Amino acid sequence: MLMKEVTLEMPRYLYRFYQRIGQQAGGLAAEKVMSDALLKLAGELALNAIDTQKKRMTE
């Protein structure tokens, strides 16, 4: 699988926030927590877009 590397800049406090979540989730890296959160958000946005499109088609 081809992968694309992405670099994000964020305030230190936000990175620490994701670190703490990862620690509470069994020792996950902050980067893994952020990646999972972004993928979940993308899925939710896609489902909302599909739902909106279906509603427009039935109007």
FENWO-V114861 format. One record per helix or strand. SS is the DSSP state (H for helix, E for strand). FROM is the first residue (numbers start at 1). TO is the last residue. If there is no record, write none. Layout:
SS:FROM:TO
SS:FROM:TO
This chain:
H:12:24
H:30:58
